[in-house]
Amino acid sequence: MVAADPQWTVAESVRRLAEDIGLKANTVKTARWVASRWPKEHRQAGVSYTVHRILADIEDELARMLRGE
């Protein structure tokens, strides 16, 4: 296993992005997590980010996608 360069770990990349755009790293981390739970093809137009974030807590992917429809 090759050790990751500490300059380019996910945590460091998130921190740098957050700094660049003026947000807290935790805000960027949460947005990244929500996006991972809702791939683009499953996101609903007209449904707020907040709703997607709330439904992202549903562990079962099928149930989450069905709730989002």
Secondary structure, DSSP 8 states (H G I E B T S, - for coil): -----GGG-HHHHHHHHHHHHT--HHHHHHHHHHHHHS-GGG--TT--HHHHHHHTT--SHHHHHHHT-
